[in-house]
Amino acid sequence: GMPPALCTALSDRAPELQDVSVFHFVSAYGWSTFAEGRAFRQLTPFCTNVDRDAVRAGAVEYLPFALWQAGRLPHGVGPFDYTLTTISPPDAGGWCSFGNSVWMNPTFVDNSRIVVAEVDEGAIRTGGGNRVHVDRIDRLVAADGVVRGKVRDAMARALVRSEDETAVAEVICTLVGMELVRDGDTVQMGTGAISAALAPYLTHRRELGIHTELLPGGIVDLIDAGVVTGRKKGTHPGKVVATGIALVSREELARIDGHPSFELYDFTYTDDIDVLAKEPRLVAVNNAMQVDLTGQANGESIGPWPYTGPGGQTAFAIAAAHAEDGRSVIVLPASYVSGGERRSRIVLSLDEGAPVTVPRSAVDYVVTEWGIATMRGKTLRQRIGELLAVAHPDCRPQLKEEAQRLYGWGL
């Protein structure tokens, strides 16, 4: 995870440093504060609220990267002189945990000359690849407990949704849980506002498995209820597999600590399409910001400007669509209101400059609060009809008119 004390110490040295390359991934630290100087050259493949503006200003370089291979850094990244990370205190055997955020830390450590670690007394332990031996750490620094507590509280606050968001998520998650997830499936849940809310809507299912990127809240309850067993998984049977745990309360994190069912691994492993291809019943549920009328999904950008990143969404979607009995599901609210005007998230074409996070060939279903649009096995004309039916009713007439004008078909 992010080591706040080490990040602060390094950034405090900005006046005396020049051209130090900093690679950060899903950063919670405001490196962009120092983007205008010459101290740090920053690179990230996934934006957060602390660096979006700096990426837009050109002060932080964005690396679009969506297909991962276990143990390998993205092209153009590393090796590193230093890795700064967070670990637990060593156990009796000298093994430390990366806590609830493994991310690419094992790969970073393997590709770094020197490893400096901030020791977090509150870091949890899990099974899997979530460990590093203290002998591999070159320098240890005590963590600031107050700062670590604020980070965890911020994670819990991120759970709060508006009344409208909650209502939309409830409808969509009910549709997904009732119609698209089946007993015995292995489920991936993206970290967006809707997909991360899915767990409580799976309580009627049995023998589910979990293989995901960031683990959202509610999974411990599903294990306790016998819903999640993992017995039918293609890999790591009986285990919940993820790279990190986010959007959970401190209480739930404490329940996961030491739980034998949870295994955290390096991000390059959990999101490796070769690994995902071994799950014959993978159901990938991911958020999008826009879906065009042919099924292409933008899940990472507002126009040309990165808002997050593809993360593992592309790999999970392709693997699920390719699986023997898998399903690639895109979820999103049908519309949003800006400046008092309702605007559709189902669009004729993605916004200018917006990327395609998931190609239409890897989208089986699109779900909004207005229903389920089936893309699998559908012609272009049929896809347009399906997506018009799940757009907001106020937006359908204009969308239909635009589609008829573009394609020249009667719809």
CORJO-V321750 format. One record per pair of residues at least 6 apart in sequence whose ideal C-beta (glycine too) atoms are under 8 Angstrom apart, sorted by the first residue. I is the first residue (numbers start at 1). J is the second residue. D is the distance in whole Angstrom. If there is no record, write none. Layout:
i:I j:J d:D
i:I j:J d:D
This chain:
i:1 j:85 d:7
i:1 j:86 d:4
i:1 j:98 d:7
i:1 j:99 d:5
i:1 j:100 d:7
i:1 j:101 d:4
i:1 j:103 d:7
i:1 j:120 d:8
i:1 j:123 d:8
i:2 j:27 d:7
i:2 j:28 d:5
i:2 j:29 d:5
i:2 j:86 d:7
i:2 j:101 d:8
i:2 j:151 d:7
i:3 j:84 d:5
i:3 j:85 d:6
i:3 j:86 d:5
i:3 j:116 d:8
i:3 j:117 d:7
i:3 j:118 d:4
i:3 j:141 d:8
i:3 j:143 d:7
i:4 j:28 d:8
i:4 j:29 d:6
i:4 j:118 d:8
i:4 j:143 d:8
i:4 j:144 d:6
i:4 j:147 d:5
i:4 j:148 d:7
i:4 j:151 d:7
i:5 j:118 d:5
i:5 j:141 d:6
i:5 j:142 d:8
i:5 j:143 d:6
i:5 j:144 d:5
i:5 j:147 d:7
i:6 j:84 d:4
i:6 j:116 d:6
i:6 j:118 d:5
i:6 j:141 d:6
i:7 j:29 d:4
i:7 j:31 d:7
i:7 j:84 d:7
i:8 j:29 d:8
i:10 j:84 d:7
i:11 j:31 d:7
i:11 j:33 d:7
i:11 j:34 d:6
i:11 j:40 d:8
i:13 j:39 d:8
i:14 j:34 d:5
i:14 j:37 d:6
i:14 j:39 d:4
i:14 j:40 d:7
i:15 j:39 d:7
i:17 j:39 d:4
i:17 j:40 d:7
i:18 j:38 d:5
i:18 j:39 d:6
i:19 j:38 d:7
i:19 j:39 d:8
i:19 j:41 d:6
i:20 j:39 d:6
i:20 j:40 d:5
i:20 j:41 d:7
i:21 j:40 d:8
i:21 j:41 d:5
i:21 j:42 d:8
i:21 j:43 d:7
i:22 j:31 d:6
i:22 j:40 d:5
i:22 j:41 d:7
i:22 j:42 d:5
i:22 j:43 d:7
i:23 j:42 d:8
i:23 j:43 d:5
i:23 j:44 d:7
i:23 j:77 d:6
i:23 j:78 d:7
i:23 j:80 d:7
i:24 j:31 d:6
i:24 j:42 d:7
i:24 j:43 d:8
i:24 j:44 d:5
i:24 j:51 d:8
i:25 j:44 d:7
i:25 j:45 d:6
i:25 j:46 d:6
i:25 j:103 d:6
i:25 j:104 d:6
i:25 j:267 d:8
i:26 j:46 d:5
i:26 j:48 d:6
i:26 j:103 d:7
i:27 j:44 d:7
i:27 j:48 d:6
i:27 j:50 d:6
i:27 j:51 d:6
i:28 j:48 d:7
i:28 j:50 d:7
i:28 j:151 d:6
i:28 j:154 d:8
i:29 j:50 d:7
i:30 j:50 d:4
i:30 j:51 d:8
i:31 j:40 d:6
i:31 j:42 d:6
i:31 j:50 d:7
i:31 j:51 d:7
i:31 j:54 d:8
i:31 j:60 d:7
i:32 j:42 d:7
i:32 j:50 d:6
i:32 j:51 d:4
i:32 j:53 d:7
i:32 j:54 d:3
i:32 j:59 d:7
i:32 j:60 d:6
i:34 j:40 d:6
i:35 j:42 d:6
i:35 j:54 d:4
i:35 j:57 d:7
i:35 j:59 d:3
i:35 j:60 d:6
i:36 j:59 d:6
i:41 j:61 d:7
i:42 j:51 d:7
i:42 j:54 d:7
i:42 j:59 d:7
i:42 j:60 d:4
i:42 j:61 d:7
i:43 j:60 d:7
i:43 j:61 d:5
i:43 j:62 d:8
i:43 j:63 d:6
i:43 j:77 d:7
i:44 j:51 d:6
i:44 j:55 d:7
i:44 j:60 d:6
i:44 j:61 d:8
i:44 j:62 d:6
i:44 j:63 d:7
i:44 j:309 d:8
i:45 j:62 d:7
i:45 j:63 d:4
i:45 j:64 d:7
i:45 j:65 d:5
i:45 j:74 d:6
i:45 j:309 d:5
i:46 j:308 d:6
i:46 j:309 d:3
i:46 j:311 d:6
i:47 j:55 d:6
i:47 j:62 d:7
i:47 j:306 d:5
i:47 j:307 d:6
i:47 j:308 d:6
i:47 j:309 d:6
i:48 j:308 d:8
i:51 j:60 d:5
i:52 j:305 d:7
i:52 j:306 d:7
i:52 j:307 d:6
i:54 j:60 d:4
i:55 j:61 d:8
i:55 j:62 d:5
i:55 j:305 d:7
i:55 j:306 d:6
i:56 j:305 d:5
i:62 j:306 d:5
i:62 j:309 d:8
i:63 j:74 d:6
i:63 j:76 d:7
i:63 j:77 d:7
i:64 j:306 d:8
i:64 j:309 d:7
i:64 j:310 d:7
i:64 j:355 d:7
i:65 j:74 d:5
i:65 j:75 d:8
i:65 j:309 d:8
i:65 j:310 d:7
i:66 j:310 d:4
i:66 j:311 d:8
i:66 j:312 d:8
i:66 j:313 d:7
i:66 j:314 d:4
i:66 j:315 d:7
i:66 j:357 d:7
i:67 j:273 d:6
i:67 j:314 d:7
i:67 j:315 d:6
i:68 j:74 d:8
i:68 j:267 d:7
i:68 j:268 d:5
i:68 j:271 d:5
i:68 j:272 d:6
i:68 j:273 d:8
i:68 j:312 d:7
i:68 j:315 d:6
i:69 j:268 d:6
i:69 j:272 d:6
i:69 j:274 d:8
i:70 j:266 d:7
i:70 j:268 d:5
i:70 j:269 d:4
i:70 j:272 d:5
i:70 j:274 d:8
i:70 j:275 d:7
i:71 j:106 d:8
i:71 j:107 d:6
i:71 j:110 d:7
i:71 j:266 d:7
i:71 j:268 d:6
i:71 j:269 d:7
i:72 j:107 d:7
i:72 j:268 d:6
i:73 j:79 d:8
i:73 j:104 d:8
i:73 j:107 d:6
i:73 j:111 d:6
i:73 j:268 d:8
i:78 j:108 d:8
i:78 j:111 d:5
i:78 j:112 d:8
i:79 j:111 d:4
i:79 j:112 d:7
i:79 j:113 d:8
i:80 j:108 d:7
i:80 j:111 d:6
i:80 j:112 d:4
i:80 j:113 d:7
i:81 j:112 d:7
i:81 j:113 d:5
i:81 j:114 d:7
i:82 j:112 d:6
i:82 j:113 d:7
i:82 j:114 d:5
i:82 j:115 d:7
i:82 j:116 d:6
i:83 j:105 d:7
i:83 j:108 d:4
i:83 j:109 d:6
i:83 j:112 d:4
i:83 j:114 d:8
i:83 j:115 d:5
i:83 j:116 d:7
i:84 j:116 d:5
i:84 j:117 d:8
i:84 j:118 d:7
i:85 j:98 d:7
i:85 j:105 d:5
i:85 j:108 d:7
i:85 j:109 d:7
i:85 j:115 d:7
i:85 j:116 d:8
i:85 j:117 d:5
i:85 j:118 d:7
i:86 j:98 d:7
i:86 j:99 d:6
i:86 j:101 d:8
i:86 j:117 d:7
i:86 j:118 d:5
i:86 j:119 d:8
i:86 j:120 d:5
i:86 j:123 d:7
i:86 j:143 d:7
i:87 j:96 d:4
i:87 j:97 d:7
i:87 j:98 d:6
i:87 j:99 d:7
i:87 j:117 d:5
i:87 j:118 d:7
i:87 j:119 d:6
i:87 j:120 d:7
i:87 j:123 d:7
i:87 j:132 d:6
i:87 j:137 d:7
i:88 j:96 d:5
i:88 j:97 d:4
i:88 j:98 d:8
i:88 j:99 d:6
i:88 j:119 d:7
i:88 j:120 d:6
i:88 j:121 d:8
i:88 j:123 d:4
i:88 j:124 d:8
i:88 j:125 d:6
i:89 j:96 d:7
i:89 j:119 d:6
i:89 j:121 d:6
i:90 j:96 d:5
i:90 j:133 d:8
i:90 j:134 d:4
i:91 j:125 d:8
i:94 j:133 d:5
i:94 j:134 d:5
i:94 j:135 d:6
i:95 j:131 d:5
i:95 j:132 d:7
i:95 j:133 d:6
i:95 j:134 d:7
i:96 j:117 d:7
i:96 j:131 d:7
i:96 j:132 d:5
i:96 j:133 d:7
i:96 j:134 d:6
i:96 j:137 d:7
i:97 j:123 d:6
i:97 j:124 d:7
i:97 j:125 d:4
i:97 j:126 d:7
i:97 j:130 d:5
i:97 j:131 d:6
i:98 j:105 d:5
i:98 j:106 d:8
i:98 j:123 d:7
i:98 j:130 d:5
i:98 j:131 d:7
i:98 j:132 d:7
i:98 j:264 d:7
i:99 j:120 d:6
i:99 j:122 d:8
i:99 j:123 d:3
i:99 j:124 d:6
i:99 j:130 d:8
i:100 j:123 d:7
i:100 j:124 d:5
i:100 j:126 d:8
i:100 j:244 d:6
i:100 j:245 d:4
i:100 j:246 d:8
i:100 j:253 d:6
i:100 j:256 d:8
i:100 j:264 d:8
i:101 j:243 d:8
i:101 j:244 d:4
i:101 j:245 d:7
i:101 j:246 d:8
i:102 j:128 d:8
i:102 j:129 d:7
i:102 j:130 d:5
i:102 j:243 d:5
i:102 j:244 d:6
i:102 j:264 d:5
i:102 j:265 d:6
i:102 j:266 d:6
i:102 j:267 d:7
i:103 j:243 d:6
i:103 j:244 d:6
i:103 j:266 d:8
i:103 j:267 d:5
i:104 j:266 d:6
i:104 j:267 d:5
i:104 j:268 d:6
i:105 j:132 d:7
i:105 j:266 d:7
i:106 j:129 d:6
i:106 j:132 d:7
i:106 j:266 d:4
i:107 j:266 d:5
i:107 j:267 d:8
i:107 j:268 d:5
i:109 j:115 d:5
i:109 j:132 d:6
i:109 j:136 d:6
i:114 j:138 d:5
i:114 j:139 d:7
i:115 j:132 d:8
i:115 j:136 d:6
i:115 j:137 d:5
i:115 j:138 d:5
i:115 j:139 d:8
i:116 j:137 d:8
i:116 j:138 d:6
i:116 j:139 d:4
i:116 j:140 d:8
i:116 j:141 d:7
i:117 j:137 d:5
i:117 j:139 d:7
i:117 j:140 d:6
i:117 j:141 d:7
i:118 j:141 d:5
i:118 j:142 d:8
i:118 j:143 d:5
i:119 j:140 d:6
i:119 j:141 d:7
i:119 j:142 d:6
i:119 j:143 d:6
i:120 j:143 d:4
i:120 j:148 d:6
i:121 j:143 d:7
i:121 j:145 d:7
i:122 j:145 d:7
i:122 j:148 d:6
i:122 j:149 d:8
i:122 j:152 d:8
i:124 j:253 d:6
i:124 j:254 d:8
i:124 j:256 d:6
i:124 j:257 d:4
i:124 j:258 d:7
i:125 j:257 d:6
i:125 j:258 d:6
i:126 j:256 d:7
i:126 j:257 d:8
i:126 j:258 d:8
i:126 j:259 d:7
i:126 j:262 d:5
i:126 j:263 d:6
i:126 j:264 d:5
i:127 j:239 d:7
i:127 j:260 d:7
i:127 j:262 d:6
i:127 j:263 d:4
i:127 j:264 d:8
i:128 j:239 d:8
i:128 j:241 d:7
i:128 j:262 d:8
i:128 j:263 d:3
i:128 j:264 d:5
i:128 j:265 d:5
i:129 j:263 d:8
i:129 j:264 d:7
i:129 j:265 d:4
i:129 j:266 d:6
i:129 j:269 d:7
i:130 j:263 d:7
i:130 j:264 d:4
i:130 j:265 d:7
i:134 j:140 d:8
i:152 j:250 d:6
i:152 j:253 d:7
i:153 j:250 d:8
i:155 j:246 d:6
i:155 j:247 d:6
i:155 j:248 d:7
i:156 j:248 d:8
i:156 j:249 d:5
i:156 j:250 d:6
i:158 j:246 d:8
i:158 j:247 d:5
i:159 j:217 d:7
i:159 j:247 d:6
i:159 j:248 d:8
i:159 j:249 d:7
i:161 j:169 d:7
i:161 j:193 d:6
i:161 j:197 d:8
i:165 j:193 d:6
i:165 j:333 d:8
i:167 j:369 d:8
i:168 j:194 d:7
i:168 j:333 d:5
i:168 j:369 d:5
i:169 j:193 d:6
i:169 j:194 d:5
i:169 j:197 d:4
i:170 j:197 d:8
i:170 j:201 d:8
i:171 j:369 d:4
i:172 j:194 d:5
i:172 j:331 d:5
i:172 j:333 d:8
i:172 j:367 d:5
i:172 j:368 d:7
i:172 j:369 d:6
i:173 j:194 d:7
i:173 j:197 d:5
i:173 j:198 d:5
i:173 j:200 d:8
i:173 j:201 d:4
i:174 j:201 d:6
i:175 j:367 d:5
i:175 j:371 d:7
i:175 j:372 d:6
i:176 j:198 d:6
i:176 j:201 d:7
i:176 j:285 d:6
i:176 j:329 d:6
i:176 j:331 d:7
i:176 j:367 d:6
i:177 j:198 d:7
i:177 j:201 d:4
i:177 j:202 d:5
i:177 j:204 d:7
i:177 j:205 d:7
i:178 j:201 d:8
i:178 j:204 d:8
i:179 j:372 d:6
i:180 j:283 d:7
i:180 j:285 d:8
i:180 j:327 d:6
i:180 j:329 d:6
i:180 j:365 d:6
i:180 j:367 d:7
i:180 j:372 d:7
i:181 j:187 d:6
i:181 j:202 d:6
i:181 j:205 d:6
i:181 j:208 d:7
i:181 j:283 d:6
i:181 j:285 d:8
i:182 j:205 d:7
i:182 j:281 d:8
i:183 j:205 d:6
i:183 j:206 d:5
i:183 j:207 d:5
i:183 j:208 d:7
i:184 j:206 d:8
i:184 j:207 d:5
i:184 j:208 d:7
i:184 j:232 d:4
i:184 j:281 d:6
i:185 j:205 d:8
i:185 j:208 d:6
i:185 j:209 d:7
i:185 j:281 d:5
i:185 j:282 d:8
i:185 j:283 d:5
i:186 j:208 d:7
i:186 j:209 d:4
i:186 j:210 d:7
i:186 j:211 d:5
i:186 j:230 d:8
i:186 j:232 d:7
i:186 j:233 d:5
i:186 j:234 d:7
i:186 j:279 d:5
i:186 j:281 d:6
i:186 j:282 d:5
i:186 j:283 d:7
i:187 j:198 d:8
i:187 j:202 d:7
i:187 j:208 d:6
i:187 j:209 d:7
i:187 j:210 d:6
i:187 j:211 d:8
i:187 j:212 d:7
i:187 j:283 d:5
i:187 j:285 d:7
i:188 j:210 d:8
i:188 j:211 d:6
i:188 j:212 d:4
i:188 j:213 d:7
i:188 j:282 d:7
i:188 j:283 d:7
i:188 j:284 d:5
i:188 j:285 d:7
i:188 j:286 d:8
i:188 j:316 d:5
i:188 j:320 d:7
i:189 j:195 d:5
i:189 j:196 d:6
i:189 j:198 d:5
i:189 j:199 d:7
i:189 j:210 d:8
i:189 j:212 d:5
i:189 j:215 d:8
i:189 j:216 d:6
i:189 j:285 d:5
i:190 j:196 d:7
i:190 j:213 d:7
i:190 j:284 d:8
i:190 j:285 d:6
i:190 j:286 d:4
i:190 j:287 d:5
i:190 j:299 d:8
i:190 j:313 d:6
i:190 j:316 d:8
i:191 j:213 d:7
i:191 j:214 d:5
i:191 j:216 d:7
i:191 j:246 d:6
i:191 j:247 d:7
i:191 j:287 d:8
i:191 j:311 d:8
i:192 j:286 d:7
i:192 j:287 d:3
i:192 j:299 d:8
i:192 j:331 d:8
i:193 j:287 d:7
i:194 j:287 d:6
i:194 j:331 d:5
i:194 j:332 d:7
i:194 j:333 d:7
i:195 j:216 d:8
i:195 j:285 d:5
i:195 j:286 d:6
i:195 j:287 d:5
i:195 j:331 d:6
i:196 j:216 d:4
i:196 j:217 d:8
i:196 j:247 d:6
i:197 j:216 d:7
i:198 j:216 d:7
i:198 j:285 d:6
i:199 j:216 d:6
i:199 j:217 d:7
i:199 j:218 d:3
i:199 j:219 d:6
i:199 j:221 d:7
i:199 j:222 d:6
i:200 j:218 d:5
i:200 j:221 d:8
i:202 j:208 d:6
i:202 j:222 d:6
i:202 j:227 d:6
i:203 j:222 d:7
i:203 j:225 d:6
i:203 j:227 d:6
i:205 j:227 d:6
i:206 j:226 d:7
i:206 j:227 d:6
i:206 j:229 d:8
i:207 j:229 d:5
i:207 j:231 d:6
i:207 j:232 d:5
i:208 j:222 d:7
i:208 j:227 d:6
i:208 j:228 d:5
i:208 j:229 d:7
i:208 j:230 d:8
i:209 j:228 d:7
i:209 j:229 d:8
i:209 j:230 d:4
i:209 j:231 d:8
i:209 j:232 d:6
i:209 j:233 d:4
i:209 j:237 d:8
i:209 j:240 d:8
i:209 j:279 d:8
i:210 j:219 d:6
i:210 j:228 d:6
i:210 j:230 d:7
i:210 j:240 d:4
i:210 j:241 d:7
i:210 j:242 d:7
i:211 j:233 d:7
i:211 j:235 d:7
i:211 j:236 d:7
i:211 j:241 d:5
i:211 j:242 d:8
i:211 j:270 d:7
i:211 j:276 d:7
i:211 j:279 d:6
i:211 j:282 d:7
i:212 j:241 d:7
i:212 j:242 d:5
i:212 j:270 d:7
i:213 j:242 d:7
i:213 j:243 d:6
i:213 j:244 d:8
i:213 j:267 d:7
i:213 j:270 d:6
i:213 j:271 d:6
i:213 j:311 d:6
i:213 j:312 d:5
i:213 j:316 d:7
i:214 j:242 d:7
i:214 j:243 d:7
i:214 j:244 d:5
i:214 j:245 d:7
i:214 j:246 d:5
i:214 j:247 d:8
i:215 j:240 d:7
i:215 j:242 d:4
i:215 j:244 d:7
i:215 j:245 d:5
i:215 j:246 d:7
i:215 j:248 d:8
i:215 j:262 d:8
i:216 j:246 d:7
i:216 j:247 d:5
i:216 j:248 d:7
i:217 j:247 d:6
i:217 j:248 d:4
i:217 j:249 d:7
i:217 j:252 d:6
i:219 j:228 d:6
i:219 j:240 d:6
i:220 j:252 d:6
i:220 j:255 d:5
i:220 j:256 d:6
i:220 j:259 d:7
i:222 j:228 d:4
i:223 j:229 d:8
i:223 j:240 d:7
i:223 j:259 d:8
i:223 j:261 d:6
i:228 j:240 d:7
i:228 j:261 d:8
i:229 j:238 d:7
i:230 j:236 d:7
i:230 j:237 d:6
i:230 j:238 d:5
i:230 j:239 d:6
i:230 j:240 d:7
i:230 j:261 d:7
i:231 j:237 d:6
i:231 j:238 d:6
i:232 j:281 d:7
i:233 j:239 d:8
i:233 j:279 d:7
i:234 j:278 d:4
i:234 j:279 d:4
i:234 j:280 d:6
i:234 j:281 d:8
i:235 j:241 d:7
i:235 j:275 d:6
i:235 j:278 d:5
i:235 j:279 d:6
i:236 j:263 d:6
i:238 j:261 d:7
i:239 j:261 d:6
i:239 j:262 d:7
i:239 j:263 d:5
i:240 j:261 d:5
i:240 j:262 d:5
i:240 j:263 d:7
i:241 j:263 d:5
i:241 j:264 d:8
i:241 j:265 d:7
i:241 j:270 d:6
i:242 j:262 d:8
i:242 j:263 d:8
i:242 j:264 d:6
i:242 j:265 d:8
i:242 j:270 d:6
i:243 j:264 d:6
i:243 j:265 d:6
i:243 j:266 d:7
i:243 j:267 d:4
i:243 j:269 d:8
i:243 j:270 d:5
i:243 j:271 d:7
i:244 j:264 d:7
i:244 j:267 d:8
i:245 j:253 d:7
i:245 j:256 d:6
i:245 j:264 d:8
i:248 j:256 d:8
i:256 j:262 d:5
i:267 j:312 d:7
i:269 j:275 d:6
i:270 j:312 d:7
i:271 j:311 d:7
i:271 j:312 d:3
i:271 j:315 d:5
i:271 j:316 d:7
i:272 j:315 d:7
i:273 j:315 d:5
i:273 j:318 d:6
i:273 j:319 d:5
i:276 j:282 d:6
i:276 j:315 d:6
i:276 j:316 d:6
i:276 j:319 d:4
i:276 j:320 d:8
i:277 j:319 d:5
i:277 j:322 d:7
i:277 j:323 d:7
i:279 j:319 d:7
i:279 j:323 d:6
i:279 j:326 d:7
i:280 j:323 d:6
i:280 j:324 d:4
i:280 j:325 d:6
i:280 j:326 d:7
i:281 j:323 d:7
i:281 j:324 d:7
i:281 j:325 d:5
i:281 j:326 d:6
i:282 j:316 d:7
i:282 j:319 d:6
i:282 j:320 d:4
i:282 j:323 d:5
i:282 j:326 d:4
i:282 j:327 d:8
i:283 j:320 d:6
i:283 j:326 d:6
i:283 j:327 d:5
i:283 j:329 d:7
i:284 j:313 d:8
i:284 j:316 d:4
i:284 j:317 d:5
i:284 j:319 d:7
i:284 j:320 d:4
i:284 j:326 d:7
i:284 j:327 d:7
i:284 j:328 d:5
i:284 j:329 d:7
i:285 j:329 d:5
i:285 j:331 d:6
i:286 j:297 d:8
i:286 j:299 d:6
i:286 j:313 d:5
i:286 j:316 d:7
i:286 j:317 d:6
i:286 j:328 d:8
i:286 j:329 d:7
i:286 j:330 d:6
i:286 j:331 d:7
i:286 j:358 d:7
i:287 j:299 d:6
i:287 j:330 d:8
i:287 j:331 d:6
i:287 j:332 d:6
i:288 j:297 d:4
i:288 j:298 d:6
i:288 j:299 d:5
i:288 j:330 d:5
i:288 j:331 d:7
i:288 j:332 d:5
i:288 j:345 d:8
i:288 j:357 d:7
i:288 j:358 d:7
i:288 j:366 d:8
i:289 j:298 d:5
i:289 j:299 d:6
i:289 j:300 d:7
i:289 j:301 d:7
i:289 j:302 d:7
i:289 j:307 d:7
i:289 j:332 d:7
i:289 j:345 d:7
i:290 j:297 d:7
i:290 j:298 d:5
i:290 j:332 d:8
i:290 j:345 d:5
i:290 j:346 d:8
i:290 j:347 d:5
i:290 j:350 d:6
i:290 j:351 d:7
i:290 j:354 d:7
i:291 j:297 d:5
i:291 j:298 d:8
i:291 j:330 d:6
i:291 j:332 d:6
i:291 j:345 d:7
i:291 j:346 d:6
i:291 j:347 d:7
i:291 j:363 d:8
i:291 j:366 d:5
i:291 j:387 d:7
i:292 j:346 d:8
i:292 j:347 d:6
i:292 j:348 d:7
i:292 j:349 d:5
i:292 j:350 d:5
i:292 j:360 d:8
i:293 j:346 d:7
i:293 j:347 d:7
i:293 j:348 d:6
i:293 j:383 d:7
i:293 j:384 d:5
i:293 j:387 d:5
i:293 j:388 d:7
i:293 j:399 d:7
i:293 j:403 d:6
i:294 j:360 d:5
i:294 j:380 d:6
i:294 j:383 d:6
i:294 j:384 d:7
i:295 j:360 d:4
i:295 j:363 d:5
i:295 j:366 d:7
i:295 j:375 d:5
i:295 j:383 d:5
i:295 j:387 d:7
i:296 j:350 d:6
i:296 j:356 d:5
i:296 j:358 d:7
i:296 j:359 d:6
i:296 j:360 d:5
i:296 j:363 d:8
i:297 j:317 d:8
i:297 j:330 d:5
i:297 j:356 d:7
i:297 j:357 d:6
i:297 j:358 d:4
i:297 j:360 d:8
i:297 j:363 d:6
i:297 j:366 d:8
i:298 j:350 d:5
i:298 j:351 d:8
i:298 j:354 d:5
i:298 j:355 d:6
i:298 j:356 d:7
i:298 j:357 d:6
i:299 j:308 d:8
i:299 j:310 d:7
i:299 j:313 d:5
i:299 j:330 d:8
i:299 j:357 d:4
i:299 j:358 d:7
i:300 j:306 d:6
i:300 j:307 d:6
i:300 j:308 d:5
i:300 j:309 d:5
i:300 j:310 d:5
i:300 j:311 d:8
i:300 j:313 d:8
i:300 j:355 d:6
i:300 j:357 d:5
i:301 j:307 d:6
i:301 j:353 d:8
i:301 j:354 d:5
i:301 j:355 d:6
i:302 j:351 d:7
i:302 j:354 d:8
i:303 j:351 d:5
i:303 j:352 d:6
i:303 j:353 d:5
i:303 j:354 d:6
i:304 j:352 d:7
i:304 j:353 d:3
i:304 j:354 d:7
i:305 j:353 d:8
i:310 j:355 d:8
i:310 j:357 d:5
i:313 j:357 d:6
i:313 j:358 d:6
i:314 j:357 d:6
i:314 j:358 d:6
i:314 j:362 d:8
i:316 j:328 d:8
i:317 j:328 d:4
i:317 j:330 d:8
i:317 j:358 d:4
i:317 j:362 d:5
i:317 j:363 d:7
i:318 j:328 d:8
i:318 j:358 d:8
i:318 j:362 d:5
i:319 j:326 d:7
i:320 j:326 d:4
i:320 j:327 d:6
i:320 j:328 d:4
i:320 j:329 d:8
i:320 j:362 d:8
i:320 j:364 d:8
i:321 j:327 d:8
i:321 j:328 d:4
i:321 j:361 d:7
i:321 j:362 d:4
i:321 j:363 d:7
i:321 j:364 d:6
i:322 j:362 d:8
i:327 j:364 d:5
i:327 j:365 d:6
i:328 j:358 d:7
i:328 j:362 d:5
i:328 j:363 d:6
i:328 j:364 d:5
i:328 j:365 d:7
i:329 j:364 d:7
i:329 j:365 d:5
i:329 j:366 d:8
i:329 j:367 d:6
i:330 j:358 d:7
i:330 j:363 d:6
i:330 j:365 d:7
i:330 j:366 d:5
i:330 j:367 d:7
i:331 j:366 d:8
i:331 j:367 d:5
i:331 j:368 d:8
i:332 j:345 d:5
i:332 j:366 d:8
i:332 j:367 d:8
i:332 j:368 d:6
i:333 j:345 d:6
i:333 j:368 d:6
i:333 j:369 d:6
i:334 j:344 d:7
i:334 j:345 d:6
i:334 j:346 d:6
i:334 j:368 d:4
i:334 j:369 d:6
i:334 j:370 d:5
i:334 j:390 d:6
i:334 j:391 d:6
i:334 j:392 d:4
i:334 j:395 d:7
i:335 j:342 d:5
i:335 j:343 d:6
i:335 j:344 d:5
i:335 j:345 d:6
i:335 j:391 d:8
i:335 j:392 d:4
i:335 j:394 d:7
i:335 j:395 d:6
i:336 j:342 d:8
i:336 j:343 d:6
i:336 j:345 d:7
i:337 j:343 d:7
i:342 j:392 d:7
i:342 j:394 d:5
i:342 j:395 d:7
i:343 j:395 d:8
i:344 j:391 d:6
i:344 j:392 d:6
i:344 j:395 d:4
i:344 j:398 d:8
i:344 j:399 d:6
i:345 j:368 d:8
i:346 j:366 d:8
i:346 j:368 d:7
i:346 j:387 d:5
i:346 j:388 d:8
i:346 j:390 d:7
i:346 j:391 d:4
i:346 j:392 d:8
i:346 j:395 d:7
i:346 j:399 d:7
i:347 j:399 d:8
i:348 j:399 d:7
i:348 j:402 d:4
i:348 j:403 d:6
i:348 j:406 d:6
i:350 j:356 d:7
i:360 j:375 d:7
i:360 j:383 d:8
i:363 j:375 d:5
i:364 j:374 d:7
i:364 j:375 d:6
i:364 j:376 d:4
i:365 j:372 d:6
i:365 j:373 d:7
i:365 j:374 d:6
i:365 j:375 d:6
i:365 j:376 d:7
i:366 j:372 d:8
i:366 j:373 d:4
i:366 j:375 d:6
i:366 j:386 d:8
i:366 j:387 d:6
i:366 j:390 d:7
i:367 j:373 d:7
i:367 j:390 d:7
i:368 j:390 d:5
i:368 j:391 d:7
i:368 j:392 d:8
i:370 j:389 d:7
i:370 j:390 d:5
i:370 j:391 d:7
i:370 j:392 d:7
i:370 j:393 d:7
i:371 j:389 d:6
i:371 j:390 d:5
i:372 j:390 d:7
i:373 j:383 d:8
i:373 j:386 d:4
i:373 j:387 d:5
i:373 j:389 d:7
i:373 j:390 d:5
i:374 j:386 d:6
i:375 j:383 d:6
i:375 j:386 d:7
i:378 j:386 d:6
i:380 j:407 d:8
i:381 j:407 d:8
i:381 j:409 d:6
i:381 j:411 d:7
i:384 j:403 d:5
i:384 j:407 d:8
i:384 j:411 d:6
i:385 j:411 d:6
i:388 j:396 d:6
i:388 j:399 d:6
i:388 j:400 d:6
i:388 j:403 d:7
i:388 j:411 d:7
i:391 j:399 d:6
i:400 j:411 d:6
i:403 j:409 d:8
i:403 j:411 d:6
i:404 j:410 d:7
i:404 j:411 d:6
